[in-house]
């Protein structure tokens, strides 16, 4: 349909029906001036384009014309009436390249400055790290025993014979490596050993690794060196130095031999009675929470044994029928709670920080026939 024929179509349709504008105005409620404007294609009289579209549709429908075709022709007229912007007729202007070149140069200069800055500041850091590696400490064994926190490269001078023998902590990773005049020895956490400085089958030093974190040499390692034999005599013997070697004492404690346990070999010191006055023994649960790093070993009912290196926040729960033996390299790092049937529980203090502790927990029968669960130190 030709857009300019909108008015003619409307007028022809009205006149073919013999209708006047006044009549249609009454019928459609469209003002006579708007009806005349549509037939004359004078759409400027309408307040806005939506009004013109609305009246065109109503008028076309009333006359039985194709309203969609009428509206399509109207939109074509409106498009022809709109002037094309001059900017759209002109070719797009070319963007200058110099701003991009300046931005690239500035970015390159910034990256170059950052690289130079890091290069300048890297050398002092490397020198500082090298100085830390050489900042080692040398100790001297002037007393029967020496216990320190050693770091890689630290050494000990041991006076023996006509010379001083040097021991060096050469490595701290999975194990502790100690270089001695007779070779290199390695120790795990909680492990002990001896060193024979003059190779006469009479050891002069006892070594005990108390605490360290695997693969973390920055934390160092707590190691105790104790003189033995002739060296101990030269440095001055003491009861304290002689009593530092820890040995576990076996106890006969199965339920079948519980009565015999009253007279069997026991540790010398009873630390505490956890539960007492029981008519019969029953299984108990050991709940251990680790406050810090520690090597921990438990043996249940003289058969189930496990040893591991635990980290801060670890927790274990084990159940023993009649007895349990516990060993730890760092007593204060372990929080022990013993739980029994009926909701009973008891906190047990294993010892001080860095202390090696061995505890034996088992049921015993009192003279009145009742049973009690005791916690004993193993000497």
C-alpha positions in Angstrom: 0.0 0.0 0.0 1.3 3.4 -0.9 1.7 5.5 2.3 0.2 8.7 0.7 -3.1 6.8 0.0 -4.0 6.6 3.7 -6.3 9.6 3.6 -7.9 8.6 0.3 -8.7 5.1 1.6 -10.3 6.5 4.7 -12.4 9.0 2.8 -13.4 6.5 0.1 -14.5 3.9 2.7 -16.6 6.5 4.6 -18.2 7.9 1.4 -19.0 4.5 0.0 -20.9 3.8 3.2 -22.7 7.1 2.9 -21.5 8.3 6.3 -20.7 11.8 7.3 -17.9 12.9 9.6 -20.4 14.2 12.1 -22.1 10.8 12.3 -18.8 8.9 12.7 -17.7 11.4 15.4 -20.8 10.5 17.4 -20.3 6.8 16.8 -16.5 6.6 17.6 -16.1 9.5 20.1 -13.3 10.8 17.8 -13.3 14.6 17.4 -14.4 15.8 14.0 -11.1 17.7 13.5 -9.1 14.5 14.1 -11.2 12.6 11.6 -10.7 15.3 9.0 -7.0 15.5 9.8 -6.6 11.7 9.2 -8.4 11.9 5.8 -6.2 14.9 4.9 -3.1 13.2 6.2 -2.4 16.1 8.5 -1.0 14.4 11.5 0.5 17.5 13.0 -2.7 18.3 14.8 -2.4 15.3 17.1 -0.7 15.8 20.6 1.7 13.0 19.8 2.4 10.0 17.6 0.7 7.5 19.9 -2.6 9.5 19.6 -2.4 9.4 15.8 -1.7 5.6 15.8 -4.6 5.0 18.2 -7.1 7.0 16.2 -6.0 5.5 12.9 -6.5 2.0 14.2 -10.0 2.8 15.6 -11.1 4.7 12.5 -9.8 1.8 10.2 -11.5 -0.8 12.3 -14.8 1.2 12.2 -14.7 1.5 8.4 -13.7 -2.2 8.0 -10.2 -1.5 6.6 -7.0 -3.4 7.3 -5.8 -1.5 10.3 -2.4 -3.2 10.3 -1.8 -2.1 6.7 -2.9 1.5 7.5 -0.5 1.7 10.5 2.3 0.3 8.4 1.8 3.0 5.8 1.7 5.6 8.5 5.0 4.5 9.9 6.5 4.7 6.5 5.3 8.3 6.2 6.9 9.2 9.6 10.2 7.7 8.6 10.3 9.7 5.3 9.5 12.9 7.3 12.5 12.4 9.6 15.7 14.1 8.4 18.8 12.0 8.3 21.5 13.3 10.7 24.4 14.9 8.9 26.8 12.9 11.0 25.5 9.7 9.7 26.0 10.8 6.1 29.6 11.7 6.7 32.4 9.0 6.8 33.5 8.2 10.4 36.6 10.3 11.4 39.9 8.4 11.8 41.1 8.1 15.4 44.6 9.4 16.0 47.2 6.9 16.9 49.4 9.1 19.1 47.3 8.6 22.3 47.8 4.8 22.1 51.5 5.3 21.5 51.8 7.5 24.6 49.8 5.0 26.7 52.0 2.1 25.5 55.2 4.1 26.4 53.9 4.9 29.8 53.0 1.3 30.5 56.4 0.1 29.4 58.1 2.7 31.6 56.1 1.6 34.6 56.9 -2.1 34.0 60.6 -1.3 33.5 60.7 0.8 36.8 59.0 -2.1 38.7 61.6 -4.6 37.3 64.5 -2.3 38.3 63.1 -1.7 41.8 62.7 -5.5 42.4 66.2 -6.1 41.1 67.7 -3.5 43.4 65.9 -4.7 46.4 66.5 -8.4 45.8 70.3 -8.2 46.4 70.1 -7.0 50.0 67.5 -9.7 50.8 69.7 -12.4 49.3 72.6 -11.1 51.4 70.4 -11.1 54.4 69.4 -14.7 53.9 73.0 -15.7 53.4 73.9 -14.0 56.7 71.1 -15.9 58.5 72.4 -19.2 57.2 75.9 -18.5 58.6 74.5 -17.1 61.9 75.1 -20.3 63.9 75.8 -20.9 67.5 78.6 -23.1 69.0 78.0 -24.5 72.5 80.4 -26.2 74.9 79.6 -29.2 77.0 81.0 -27.9 80.3 78.5 -29.7 82.6 77.3 -33.3 82.7 74.3 -32.5 80.5 73.3 -29.9 78.0 69.7 -29.3 76.7 69.1 -26.6 74.1 67.0 -25.8 71.1 69.5 -26.3 68.2 69.2 -25.1 64.6 70.9 -26.3 61.5 74.6 -25.5 61.6 74.8 -25.2 65.4 77.5 -27.2 67.0 78.8 -28.5 70.4 82.4 -28.8 71.5 82.9 -31.8 73.8 86.2 -31.7 75.8 87.5 -35.3 76.0 91.0 -36.6 76.0 93.6 -34.1 74.8 91.2 -32.4 72.3 87.8 -31.0 71.8 85.4 -33.0 69.6 82.9 -31.1 67.5 79.3 -32.3 67.0 77.3 -30.4 64.4 73.5 -30.4 63.8 73.8 -30.7 60.0 70.2 -31.3 59.0 66.6 -31.0 60.3 64.0 -32.6 58.0 62.4 -36.0 58.5 65.1 -36.8 61.0 67.8 -35.0 63.0 71.3 -35.5 61.5 74.3 -35.0 63.8 77.8 -35.1 62.4 80.4 -36.4 64.8 84.1 -37.2 64.6 83.1 -40.9 64.2 80.4 -40.4 61.5 76.9 -39.0 61.1 74.0 -40.3 63.2 70.3 -39.7 62.6 67.5 -39.6 65.1 63.7 -39.5 64.9 61.5 -37.6 67.4 61.7 -39.2 70.8 64.6 -41.4 69.8 67.8 -41.7 71.8 71.3 -43.0 71.0 74.9 -43.0 72.1 78.2 -41.6 70.7 81.6 -43.3 71.2 84.1 -40.5 70.6 87.3 -42.6 70.8 85.9 -45.8 69.4 86.8 -47.9 72.4 83.3 -49.4 72.8 82.7 -47.2 75.8 80.2 -44.4 74.8 80.9 -40.9 76.1 77.6 -39.3 75.2 73.9 -40.1 75.4 71.7 -38.2 72.9 67.9 -37.7 73.2 65.8 -35.8 70.7 63.0 -34.2 72.7 61.1 -32.1 70.2 61.2 -30.9 66.6 58.8 -30.3 63.6 59.5 -32.4 60.6 60.7 -30.6 57.5 60.6 -27.3 59.4 64.2 -26.4 60.3 63.3 -22.8 61.1 61.7 -24.2 64.3 64.9 -25.9 65.4 65.1 -29.0 67.6 65.3 -29.6 71.3 68.1 -32.1 72.0 69.6 -33.2 75.2 73.2 -34.4 75.4 74.3 -36.2 78.6 77.8 -37.3 79.4 78.5 -40.9 80.2 81.4 -43.0 81.5 84.7 -41.3 81.7 83.4 -38.1 80.3 80.8 -37.9 83.0 83.4 -38.5 85.6 85.5 -35.7 84.2 82.7 -33.2 84.0 81.4 -34.1 87.4 78.7 -36.7 88.0 75.3 -35.9 89.4 72.3 -37.8 90.3 70.2 -35.7 88.0 72.4 -36.5 85.0 72.3 -40.2 85.8 68.5 -40.4 86.0 67.6 -38.8 82.7 67.5 -42.1 80.7 63.9 -43.2 80.5 63.1 -46.9 80.5 59.6 -48.5 80.3 58.7 -51.0 83.0 56.3 -53.8 81.9 53.3 -54.5 84.0 51.2 -57.6 84.2 47.7 -56.2 83.9 45.4 -58.4 81.8 41.9 -59.1 83.1 42.7 -62.7 83.5 45.6 -61.9 85.8 44.0 -58.9 87.5 44.3 -60.4 91.0 48.0 -61.1 90.4 48.5 -57.5 89.5 48.2 -56.6 93.2 51.6 -58.1 93.8 53.1 -57.9 90.4 55.8 -55.3 89.4 54.3 -51.9 89.3 55.7 -48.4 88.6 57.0 -46.8 91.8 54.7 -43.7 91.8 51.0 -43.7 91.7 49.9 -40.4 90.3 46.1 -40.5 90.6 43.1 -42.8 90.9 40.6 -42.0 88.2 37.7 -44.2 89.1 37.3 -46.2 92.3 34.8 -48.3 94.2 33.7 -50.2 91.1 32.3 -53.8 91.5 34.1 -54.9 88.3 36.4 -53.4 85.7 35.1 -52.3 82.3 36.5 -50.8 79.1 37.5 -47.1 79.2 38.0 -44.6 76.4 41.1 -42.4 76.0 40.4 -39.0 74.3 43.6 -37.2 73.4 43.6 -33.7 71.9 46.9 -32.2 70.8 47.6 -28.6 71.7 50.9 -28.6 69.8 53.2 -30.9 67.9 54.2 -34.1 69.6 55.2 -37.7 69.1 52.6 -39.9 70.8 52.5 -43.7 71.3 49.8 -45.8 72.8 49.7 -49.5 73.6 46.3 -51.0 74.5 45.9 -54.2 76.5 49.6 -55.1 75.8 48.9 -55.8 72.1 47.5 -53.0 70.0 50.3 -50.4 69.6 50.5 -47.3 67.4 53.0 -44.5 67.2 52.6 -41.3 65.2 53.8 -37.7 65.0 50.7 -35.5 65.6 50.1 -31.9 64.7 48.3 -29.1 66.6 44.5 -29.7 66.5 44.7 -33.5 65.9 42.5 -35.7 68.1 42.4 -39.5 68.7 39.9 -41.7 70.5 40.9 -45.3 71.6 39.3 -47.8 73.8 41.1 -50.2 76.2 39.6 -53.1 78.0 41.9 -53.3 81.0 45.1 -51.3 80.5 46.8 -48.7 78.3 50.3 -47.4 78.2 51.0 -43.9 76.9 54.2 -42.3 75.8 54.7 -38.7 74.6 57.7 -36.5 73.7 55.9 -33.3 74.8 53.6 -33.9 77.7 52.0 -30.5 77.9 51.0 -30.7 74.2 48.6 -33.6 75.0 45.2 -33.1 76.7 44.0 -36.5 78.0 40.4 -37.2 79.1 39.5 -40.7 80.3 35.8 -41.6 79.8 34.0 -44.4 81.5 30.5 -45.9 81.3 27.7 -43.8 82.8 29.0 -40.5 81.5 31.9 -40.4 83.9 35.1 -38.6 82.7 38.4 -37.4 84.2 41.1 -35.0 83.0 44.6 -36.3 83.4 47.7 -34.0 83.4 50.5 -35.7 81.5 53.3 -33.3 82.4 55.1 -30.1 81.6 56.1 -28.6 78.2 58.9 -30.5 76.5 58.8 -33.2 79.1 58.9 -36.8 78.0 56.2 -38.7 79.9 55.3 -42.3 80.1 52.0 -43.3 81.8 50.5 -46.6 82.6 46.7 -46.8 83.1 45.1 -50.0 84.3 42.5 -51.6 86.6 43.5 -53.0 90.0 41.6 -54.7 92.8 41.6 -53.3 96.3 41.6 -55.4 99.5 37.9 -55.0 99.9 37.3 -56.6 96.5 36.4 -53.3 94.7 38.1 -52.2 91.6 39.9 -48.9 90.8 41.5 -47.4 87.7 44.8 -45.8 88.4 47.3 -43.7 86.4 50.9 -44.4 87.2 54.2 -42.9 86.2 56.6 -45.3 84.6 60.1 -44.8 86.0 
